[in-house]
Amino acid sequence: MKTPAPGRIHSIVLVLLSLAVLQTSKAQKVQNDIDIYSLTVDSKVSSRFAHTVITSRVVNKADAVREATFQMELPKKAFITNFSMVIDGVTYPGNIKEKAAAQEQYSAAVARGESAGLVRATGRKTEQFQVSVSVAPAAKVTFELVYEELLARHLGAYELLLKVRPQQLVKHLQMDIHIFEPQGISFLETESTFMTNKLAEALTTSQNKTKAHVRFKPTLSQQQKYPEKQDTVLDGSFIVRYDVDRPLSGGSIQIENGYFVHYFAPDSLSTIPKNVIFVIDKSGSMMGRKIKQTREALIKILDDLSPHDQFDLISFSSEATTWKPLLVPASTENVNEAKSYATGIQAQGGTNINDAMLMAVQLLEKANQEELLPEGSITLIILLTDGDPTVGETNPSNIQKNVRKAINGQHSLFCLGFGFDVSYAFLEKMALENGGLARRIYEDSDSALQLQDFYQEVANPLMTSVAFEYPSNAVESVTQDTFRVFFKGSELVVAGKLREQSPDVLLAQIRGQLHRENITFMMMSHVAEQEEMFRSPKYIFHSFMERLWAYLTIQQLLEQMVSALDAEKQALEARALSLSLSYSFVTPLTSMVITKPEGQEQSQVAEKPVEDESRGSRVYLGPMRFGHSVGDRTSRKPGGGLKLLNGTPLFGPPGPPAAASPFHRMTSILVLPELMLPLAPASAPSPTSGPGGASHDTDFRIKGTTPTALPFAPVQAPSVILPLPGQSVDRLCVDLRRPQELVNLLSDPDQGVEVTGHFETAKARFSWIEVTFENPQVQIHASPEHVVMTRNRRNSAYKWKETLYSVMPGLKVTMDKEGLLLLSRPDRVTIGLLFWDGPGKGLRLLLQNTDRFSSHVSGTLGQFYQDVLWGPLDTADDSKRTLKVQGRDYSATRELKLDYQESPPGKEISCWSVEL
């Protein structure tokens, strides 16, 4: 192959780079034309019901028409209730209609040749709402979006999720979250994936017994990613988590404006023993990361079984096989044996769901006939599959019918769909028909954690056959009031209307079954007192409880429709549609038609996405963000292979952009065949050579050359660098060398902290490090893949270098873009974790404020904060000395090491090095 001349090569590179810079500059200019001068988020949470208003004000600073796109991510369980645009003083509202009518309008727009866009993007926890509008020069537009949701209790906490992605600096940016809980707020914490220490100064939280106010109001300089740049750091999630105080009855009846809501969550009950069968898909499609993560999760779940539980495993592909012929107790011996079995599960073959499910039911029926199921225990079947049935009975309706007939209301079925190749609708109907629920497991690095989290939700049943009873002369239009199982960490919610002539006191009974006995809870609520309670807080929005009742009723009707027969389904749909229209909710049965100024070429319809919609059609839907994107409308023309504004590739067929950016940055890489750069002869010193002809130039050697051997081994980062308080010497570098796996690094009972690690001697690195706090009860598990924070059995996974700022009572957890995770508590030792990417790559531990360790600190590293004595320097070699720790001598050597607390490649430091 002929090699192009160097000059020609440089010309190509310059042309490409110049083109990229020109296009990027143009995109940047267009982006800056639409200025967001105000952005506010106002969320009011009254008795778990959240009413959120997003208001964004923009102005077109260009001398030509520009297109502004308002995008917002909202929680999947939320219903949009209103949207409007105010353009030059004229309001253009969104009209909520029956979906069929909205589709008719949408189809008419398509027929007229207009670009009508349905808004249907979905994420793991969120859905995307998007509206575009043309903005005249100097014109202003105000966007306002309103949505509502009932916060569900998940593993002991309610969570309010807000997405913040304005894509530019905003002069007036403010978020206000008001919470009012008459039961009292037991704890409140905030978490953010974009917060920095500088931004944290703009975050304030105030709280009393029943109210809390979280405000975030950053200045322009606090929003800046870099000084004198226009990039913003605001790009991610802001989360508020809290729980409420609970009386011994575990419940609370609240009344407002003629409606009531009854919350019930008694946490003090004992766990009911369970008989659980795990049905695991090991077909060929599970091969690779899926089966590995399934094995990993199953092993963790087996560890969490209670000794009072019984269990068995069924794995299936073309055929189904059981681990044991009968259920066995969850003894240490049986659990260890099951973990060994799980480790050996391999993926191959087809998918025979029908036989596997019937085998699971037969196991439970056989155990019941032989009286092997403990009295008062409950039975669960947990199915995990990633695909549709391909072997045996493959008709989904027949499988559902077979499973429903076999279970016959005796057991609860939970279905987990792994990825998007499985019919979620098939699994959901099968689960709901059999007293359980379905959940999608997303293919990601934290899939194993998603599986574990789901198990934790059903791991601790507290009551069965729960029934709520109210006087018939007091209430009407009551939502679902019977529940098969109540699990620890969740909450049962019933709402309804008060009759016009209802008594002054509302009475309620909650009946259910514990492990070995029946139980009844009695409750009463004074109507007048409750009504008065909700009149006083100034930020309680009017008639919220009526809307809460409507929201809950619609959600339950939609769920009932999944497993209903045709005639019943039509009646349920008609009622849900009527309520959706009456209360202006965008639900799967309604759509919002977005009206626009005359002459605009886009008509848009906003619809509520459904879980199975994206199956089999992974269409690129653009970046998910909250903010605005803009474009010069004359540049959006079809055709051509070079579309920088749309982010498509420079060369090759058009396709979806890899990652959208508001400034459309791009990097061009030109690969040139067999390019060689001449090297100066060794005997001829270059002009920049040092003494003796040693060149300071970089020795570039391209294809086919032999690299020069390094004269010495590179300096490595030690396993741990310890600051020692009260010592005249500087830091101590510790390397772990002895064969050991599980290492107790440090433990301080007075500080309420323990640090352990798993050290791979062969690779000289930690495979994981775990930090456990007593108060608050939090565990941080760090591995090379990610960081997992566990609280109240709830797992949250974070990738390294993903910004994190979490504040909870007694603990602050932060991670910056360099990947430094800091765990700090008032007047306590600060512990840091880092995935070091420099020489000696791996997990590293950092300690700050070590003078705060107590006299009871212990462990492999903790011992260095006890009685430490330094011996004199070795007379023959002053780079050596002896270190005496608790009566034991260690040899310390003065060595060069890399300080991993500095950014890679790190900074060389001289420290005393000890091998353990």
N, C-alpha and C positions, 0 to 999 in steps of 0.2 A: 504494500500500500504506500502510495506516495505521501510523504509528510509535507504539509503546507509550510511555507516559509514563515519564520517567526513574525515578521511584520504583518503578514496576512492574519495570523492568529490573533495578534493584538487588536487588529481592526475589528474582527468579529466580536471580540470581548467588549471593546469600547462601544460598538454599536448597540449590542444587547443591553449593556449596563446603562447607557444613555437613555435608551428607550424605556427601560424599567423606571429610571429616575423621573423622566418626563411624565410617564403615565401615573406614577405614584404621587407626584407633586400635583397633578391635575385632580386626582381623586381626593387628595388632602384638601385642596382648595374647595372642591364641591362639598366635602364633608363639613367644612367650617362655615359654609354659606348658611346652613340651618343651625341656628343658635338656640339651645335650650337654656332659657334664662331663669326658669323656675321649675322645680320638680318636687312634689310633696307626696308623701305616703301617710295616710291617716287610717290607723286600724283600731277599732273599738271592739274589745272582747267582753261580752256580758254573759256570765254563766256559760262559758265555753263557746258561745255563738259569736263568730267573728264577722265584722262588717268592715270591709277595706275599701278605701277610696284612693285611687291614683290620679293625680292631677299634674299634667305636664303642659307648660307654656313655651311655645317656640316662635321664632321670628325668622323670616327669610331675609338675610342681609345682602343677598346678591341682587344684581340688576336684571336678572332673568328668572323665569319660572323654575322652581325647584320642587322636587318630590320629597316629602317627609313621610317616613314610615314609623308608626308607633307600634312597638312590640312589647309584649308583657307576658311573663310566665306566671301562671297562677296554679295553686294546688289542684290536683286531679279531682278531689272531692268537692271543690268549690263550684258554685253556680254563679255565672255572670248575671247580674240583675239590671245593669244599665251601662250604656256607653253613649257619649255624645262628643261632637266636635263643634267648637265655636270659632267661626271664620269671619273675620271683619264684623263682629257683632251679631252674626246670624248663627243660630243653633241648628245643627243637623243631628237629630237623635238617632239612636239605633232602635228599631222596632222589633219586638219579639212576637213571632208568629208560629203557627203550627208548621212543622218541618215541611209538610207537603206544599203548603202555600209559598213558603220561602224558596223551596226548590223550583217551583213554577216560575217565580220571579228571576231566579238565577238562570234557569234554562232560557228564558226570554232574552236575557242579557247576552248569553252565548250566541243565540240565534242572530242577534243584531251585530255580531262580530266584535262585541266588547270583551275585554279580558277580565272575566269574572273569576274571582279567586275565593275558594272555600278555605277557611282557616282551620286546619286539623292537626297541627303538629303536636306530638306528645313526647315527653321525657319520662324518666323513671318515676319521679314524684310530681311532675308538673305538666301542664299543657300550655301551649303558646297561643296568645291572641295577637293578631296583627292587622293593622289598618294603614293604608297608604292614601295620601291626598296631595294634590298639587297646590303649591303655595305661591302666590304672586309676589313680585318684588316688594319688600318692606311690609308685607302682610303678616299678621300674627294669627296663630292657631292655638286654641286650648283644647287639649284632649282630656277626657275624664272617663275613667273606667271604675265600675263598682262591682264587687263580687262578695259573696257570703259563703260561710262554711261553718259546720259544727265540728269543733275540735274533738277528735276521738282520743281516748286515753290509751296509750300504747306503752306497755312495760312500765307503768307507774308514772307517766308524764303526758301532758298535753303539749303539742308543738305547733307554733305559728311560724310558717315559712314565708319569707319575702325574698324576691329576687331583685337585685339592684344592678343594672347594667346601662348607665346613661350614654356610654361611649364617648363622652366629652366632659370637660369641666363645666360645672353648673353654678352660676352665681348664687342662687338661692336653692339649696337642697336640704330638705328636712324630712325626717321620719318620726312619727309619733305613734306609739303603741300604748293604749290605755286598757288596763285589765281590771274588771270588777268581779269578784267572786265572793258572794255573801257567806260561803262556808269558811272563808279565810284562806290565804295563800300560804302554803307550807314551805315552798321553796321556789325560787325563780333564778334562771340562768340564761345567759345569752351566748350565742356562738356565731362567728362570721368567718367566711372564707376569703374575705378581702381586707379585713381590719389590720392596720399596722399600729405600732405604739403611738405614732403621731396622730393617726385617725382616732385612736381610742380616747384622746383628749376631748373629742367631740361627742362622746357617748356618755350619757348620764342615765342613771337608774334610781328612781325613788320608790319606796314601798312602805305601806303600813299593813295592818292586819288583813284588810279586804281589798285594797287597791294597789295598783302598781302603774308606774308611768316610765316607759323607756323612750328616750329622745336621742336622736342622732342628727346633728346639725354641723357638718364639716364646712370649714372655710375653703376658699379656692386653693390656698396653699396647702392645706391638709389633704385635698383631693389629688394633688399632683403626684404622679409617679416619679418624675425627675424634676429637679429645679429648672425653671425657665423652659419647660416643655409643656405641651397641652395634653399629654396623655393622662388619663385618670386611673387611679388604682381601684375605683369602685367597679368591681366586676365579679359578682358571685352571690352567695346566699347570706341572708341575715335571719337567724333563728332565735326565737324566744321559747324556752321550755319552762313549764311550771307544773305544780300539783297543788291540791287543796287539802285543807284539814278535813278529817272525817270523824263524825261521832261514832260511838260504839255500835249504833245501828247500821253504820256504813252508808247511810243514805241522806238525801236532802230533797225536800219538795219546795220548789220555788214557783211563785205565782206573779203574773204581771198582765194587766189589762185583759182579764177574763180567760187567760190560758195558763196552764201549769206544765212544768217539766219536773220529772222525778229522776234523780241520779242515784245509782246504787252501786257501791263498790266496797264491800267489807273485806279488808285485807287481813284481818286478824284470825281468819278461819284456818283450820288445818287442811293440808293438801290431801285430796282423795287419791288413793292408789290407782294406777292406770295399767291397762293391758294394751300394749301398742305393737302394731306390726308395721315395719318399714318395708314398702314395696319399691324396689330400686330398679330402674331401667338400665340395662347394661348392653343395649343394642349397639350396632356399629356406629351409629351417629353420635353416640356419647364418647367416642374415642378421643383421646388427647386431654385437653385441659378440663373438659366437663367431667369426665370420670375421675380424674385426679382430684378435682375440687369436691366432688361428691364423696369420695372416700375420706378426704380430709374432714369434711363436715360431719359425716356419719360417725367417725371415730370420736370427735368432740361431743356429739350428741349422746353417744353411748356412755361417755364419761359422766354426763349430766343426769342419767337415769337414777331414780331413787331406789334404795335397796328394797322398798316395798312394792316396786313396779315389777311387771312381767313383760317379756318382749320376745320377738322373733324377727327374722329377716327373710325376705323373699327377693331374689334377684331374677330378672327375666330378660330374655331377648326373644328368640323364636319359641323358646320353651321357658316355663317358670320352674324354679327350684327353691326349696326351703333350706334354711340353715339347720334348723332342728325340726323334728316331726311334731313337737309340741312347744307351747310357750314355756319359757324358763324364767326363774327369778333373776332379777338384775343384781346378782351377787358379784363380788370382785372377780371371782374365777370365770363366771359366765361372760361378764362384760369383756374381760381380757381376751377370751376365746373369740367372742364376736368381733372384736377389733382386729384380730389376726385374720378372720374370715373376710372382713371388709377390705383389708389391705390387699387381698388377693383378687378382688373383683376386677375382671377385665372386660373391655367392651368389644362385642362382636355379634353379628346376627341381626335378625329382624325384631319387630316390636309386637309382642303378643300381650296386650293390656288385658283383654278379656279373661284369659286363663289365670293371669297373675292375680287379678282382683278376686276372682271366684275362689282361688286357693287361699287367699287371706281370710275371706269370710269363713271358709270351711275350717281353717285353723281355730278361729274364735268359737265357732259352733261346737267343734269337737271338745275344746277346753271347757266350754259351758256344760256340755252333756256329761263330762267326766268330773264335773264340780271342781275344776281347777282354778276357776276365777274367784278371787277373794270377794266376800260379801261386801256390797256397797262400792265396789270398784267400777271404773268406767272403761269402755273399750274404744280404741282409736285405730284407724287405718290411715297411714300417711303414704301417699303415692307420689313418686318423683319420676317424671318422664320428659323427654325432649322432642317427641315426635308423634305423628299420628299412627294408629294401629296398622300394621302391614302383614301380620301373620294371624291365622286362626280367624276368629270373628273380627271383621274389619269395619263393619257398619257402625258408626258412632251411636246411632239411635238404639240399635240392638244391644250394644254394650251397656249403655245407660239403663236400658230396661232390665237386662240381666243382673246388673249390680244392684239396682233398686229392689228387685224381687228377692235377691239373696240377702241383702242387709235387712230389709223388712223393718226399718226403723229402730233396729237394736244397737247399731254402732254408728259412730261419727266418722265421716270420710273427709280427709283434707287432701287436696290435689295441688301439686306444685308443678308448674310448667316451666321447663328450663329453656330459655331462649325464645325465638320467634318462629320456629319451624313446627310448633305444636299448636293445635287448635285450642285456644284459651276458652272459647265458648263451650266446647265439648267438655273440658275439665270443670268449668264453672258450674254448668248445669248438673253434672254428675255429683259434684260436692254439695251443692245447695239442696239437691233432692235427698241427700243422706245426712243432713244435719251438720254439715261442715262448711268450709269455704275454700276458695281457690286463690292462689297467689302466683304471680309470674316471678321467676328467678332470672335476673338479667345476666347475660354473659359478660363478665368483667372480672377484674382481679379479685373482687370481694364476693364472688358468687358463693363461696363456702360460708362466709359470714352471713349472707342473706338466708341461707338454709338454716344456720344455727339460730338466727334471730327469729325465724318463723317457729322453730321448735320451742324456743323460750316462751312464745306467746301461748302455746298449748301445753306446756310442761307441767303446770300447776293448777289442775282443776280444783275449785273450792266448793262449788255447789252444782247440783244437777236438778233438772225439772223445776226451774224457777218460774213462779207465776206471780204477777202483780194483780191485786184486787182492790177496787175502789167502789164506793156506794153508787149504785146505778142512778140514784136521784141527784148525784153531785157532778158527774162528768159525762162527756160524750165524745165521739170521734177520737177515741184513744188509739195511739199507735200500737205497734206490736207489744204485747204484754206477757208473752210466754217465751222462755228461752231454754234450750236443751242443756247447755253447760255455761257456767260462769267461771272464767279463768282469772287467776291472780294477775294484777297489773292492768286489767281492762276495766270497763265500766258498762253497766246496763243502763239504757236511757229509755224512758217512756214519757210521752207528752200527750196532751189532750186539751179539750175545751172544758170550761166550767159551765154548767147549766145556769140559766138565768136566775132560777130560784134555788141555787145551791146553798148548802149550809155554810155557816160562818167558819167552820173548821173542816178541813179536808182530811179524811182518814184514809190510811192505806195499809194493806197487809202484803207482805212478801213471803211466800211459802217456797220451800225448797228442801232438797235432801242433802245432808252431809254424808260422811263416810258410813256411819252406822246408825244415824238417827235423822228424823225429820226436824225442820226448824222453821219458825215463823218470826218475822220481824214486824213490829207494829210502829207506825209513824203517824204523826199528825202535823198539820200546818195551818196556822191562823191566816185566813185569806186577807183580812184588812192589814195586818202587820206586813205581810209579804208585799202587798201592793204598794204600801208606803215606802218600803225599802228600795224599790226600783224607781221611785220618783225623785229621790234626792241626788244621786250622782249626776253631775251635769253632762257627762259624756256618754250616758246611756241613750242609745237611739230608740225612738218611740216604737212601740209594738214589736220589739225584737222577739218576744217569746212566741207571738203568733207566727212570725216568719220562721222561727226555729221549728215550730210544730209542722209547718208546711214543708220545710226543707226535709225533716226527718221522715214525714209521711211519703214524700215523693221518692226518696232514696229507698225506702222499704218496698214501695210498690214496684219500682224498677227491678229490685232484687227478686221479688215474688214472680214477676213476669218471666224470668229466666226458666223457671221449672214448671210454670203453669200450663195447663191444657188450653187449646185454642179458644174455646168459649170464655173460660175464666180470664185468659190473657187479654182478650179484647176489653173486658170490663175493667181490669186493672189499668190497662193503657189509657182508657177513656178518662178514668179518675185522675191518673197522674198527669195527663195532658191538661185537664181542666185546672188543676192546681198550679201547674207550671205557668199557664197563661194568666191566671188570676194574680199570682204573686210575681210575675215577670222574672222567671228563672229560665236561663238557657240550659235545657236538659237534653238528653238524647232524643226527646220527642218534639223539641222546639228549636227554632233558629232565630238568630238576630240579623235582620236586614240592615246593613249600614247605608244610610242615605248620604249623598254627597252633593256638592254644588253642581248645578246644571253645566253640562259640557265636559265633565270629568269622564275619562274613558273606562274607569274601573268601577264595577258594581261588586260589592263584597257581601258574603253571607258567613256569619260566624256560627259554627255548630259545635256541640259537645262531642268530643271524640269518644269512641268506645274502645275497649281494651284490645279487641281482635282486629281492629281496622288496619293496622300496619302490617299484618301477617302476609308474608309472601310478596310484599311490594315495598321494599325499603327505599322509599323515594327520598331524595335529599330535599329537605325543607328549609334550608338556610340556618343561620346561627340563631340560637335561642338567647334572647337578651331582652332587657327592659330598657328602652330608650328609643333612639331614632336613627334610621339610616337614610341617606339621601342620594340622589343621583341626578345627573344632567339627562333629562328625558330624551334629548336628541341623540344621545350616544347609545341608547339601548336598541340596537338593531340586530336582527337575526343574521346568522351566517358568519363565516370567518373562523379561523383557528386562534386568533389573538384577541382576547377579551379581558383586559386587565380589570375593568370595572366590575365585571361579573365574576372575576376570580377564576376563570377557566384556564387550562394549560396554554402555554405558549405554542407548543407543537402537539400534534396528534389530534385525535377526535375530541369533539367537545364532550364535557362531562361535568359532574358536580364538583365544585371547589372543595379542596381538602379542608380548609379551615378559614372561615370568613373573618375579615378584619375591617374595622371601620375605615382604615386608611389604605386598604388594599396593598399592603406591603408584599413584595415578592422577592425571591432570591433565584437568580439564574445560575445554573452550573453547566459549564461547557466542558465536555470530556473530549480530550484530544488524544489520538492514538500514538503510543510510543514516543511521547515527548520527552526529550532528554536535555538537561541543562549541563553545560560543560563545567567540569571540576578543575580547579587549578592544580597543576602537578605538585606533588608533595615536596619536591626539592625547590620549588620556586615560591617563596613567601609572597602572600598577597599584600597589597598596600595597607591592609588593616591588621597585618600579623603583629603579634606581640613579640616579646623577646624570644630569641631562638627559633623564630619562624612559626610559632604556634598561631594558627589562624583563629580569629574570633568569628569568622563567617560561619553561617549554617551550612553543613555539608549535605546538600540536596542530592540524593541518589534515587533515580527513577528506575523503573522496570529493568531488571537484569543486572543491577549493580549489587555489590556486596557491602553491607554496612560494616563500619569500623567497630571493632570490639571495644566496649567500655573498659577503662582501666580499673574501675572500682564499682562495687555494687551501689545502687542508688540508695539514698537515705529514705528510710521508711517511717511511717507514723506508728507509734506504739499502740498496744491494745488500749491503754488508759493513761491519761495524764492527770496526776493528782496534785492539787495545791495543798500544801501542808501548813496549817496555821501555827504561828509562834516559832517557826524555824528560821534559822539564818540562811539555810540553803534555799535554792529556788525549787521549782517543781520537780516532782518525782514521776518518772516514766516507768510504767509497769507493763511487762509483757508476760502473757500466760503461755507457758511452755509444757507443763506437766499434762499427761493424758487425763483429761477430765471433761465431762459433758455438762451436767447441770451444776452451775456454780452459784453459791450464795455470795453475791458481790458485797452487799452491805445490808444490815438490818439495825434499825434504831427504834425500839419500842416506845421510847419517850417522844420521838418525833412522829411515830405512827407511820413508818415507811419501811418498805422492804424492796430490795433490788436483786433480781436473780437473772441469770443468763445461761444460754446454751452455747458452749464454746466448742467449735470444731478444730481439734488440735491439728489434724492433717492439713487443713487449709489456713490455720492460724487466724481464725476469725470467729466472731459471734454469729450464729444463725438467728438468734433472737435475744432481746433483752426485755425484761418485764419489770415495771415499777408498780407497786401496789400500795395505795394509801388507805389508812383506816378511816379517816374522817376528813373529807367526805369519802365514802366507799367507792373508789375509782381505781381501775386497773388500766395501765398503758402497756400495750404489747407492741414492740417495734421489731420488724423484720426487714430484710433488704427490699421487699416488695412494697410494704406500706406500714402505716401506724394504725393500730386499732385501740380505740378508747371504749372501755366497758363501764357502764354505770347502770345500776338497777337491772342487770341482765340485758341491757340494751347496748348493742355494738354499733360504733360509728367508725368507718374506715377512711383514712386520709392518705393520699399519695405524698411521697417526699417532695419537698419544695412547693407544696400546695399551701398557700397562706391560710393560717388558722388562728382565730382569736376566740377562746372560749373562757367565759367567766362564770364560775359557780361558787356557792358559799364555801369559802375556805380554800379555794384552788383556782389558779389561773393557768391555762394551757395555751401556749402560743407557738406558731411555727412560721418562719419567714421564708422568703424566696430562695435562700441559701440552703434550706432544709434543716435549720437548727430548731429543734423542738425543746422548749423550756417549760418545766413544771415548777411553778413557784407558789409558795404559801407565805403568809405574813409571819415574820420572825422564825422562819424555818430554813433548812438547807434547800437550795434550788438545784434541781436535777435536770441535766440537759441530755438529749439524745440526738445523734446525728448520723446520717448515712454518708460517710466520707467517700468521695469519688476520686481521691488522689492516690498516690502510691500507697500500697497497703490497704487497698479499697475494702470497705466494710463498715459495720456498725461501730459507733464510738459512744462513750459515756463521758459526760462533763459534770463537774460538781462546782457549785458556787456557794459562798457563805458557809464554808465548812467549819468555821469556828462555832457554829450553832449545833453541831453534833453533841449529843449527850454522852455521859461517861459509860453508857450501856451499849454504845454502837459496837457492832461486831461484823464478821464476814471477811472474805478474802481481801477486799479493799477497806472495809470498815476498821480492820485492825490497825491501819496506819493512822487512825485518829485516836488511838489509845496511847499507851506509854511508848514513845518512840525516842530512841537514843542513837545519835550519830557517833561512830568511832572516828579516831583521827585518820588523816590521809595515810595511805600506804607509803612507807619510807622509800621503797624501791620503785613505786609507780604511783604518782600523785593523782592519777585518774581513777584510782580504786580506793574504796573505803568500806567499812562494815556498818550495816544498819541493824540495830537491835530492836525488835518489835515484840513486846510481851514475852521477853526472855528468849526469843528465837533470833538467830543471826542470819542476815541476808547479805550477800555480796552486791555492792553497788558500784557501777562503772560509769564514768563520765563519758557520754556519747552524744553524737549529733543525731537528733530526731526531727521529724516533721511535726509541727504543731497543727493538728487537724482542726483547731478552733479558728484557723485562718482559711480563707477560700482556697480551693485547689489551685495550684499544686502544693499549697501550704508554705509555711515559713520555717526555715531551719532554726532550731534552738539547741542549746547545749543543756543537757539535764542529766541527773543521776538516774541511771537505768537499772531496774531490778527485774529479774526473771522469777516467776512463781511457778 
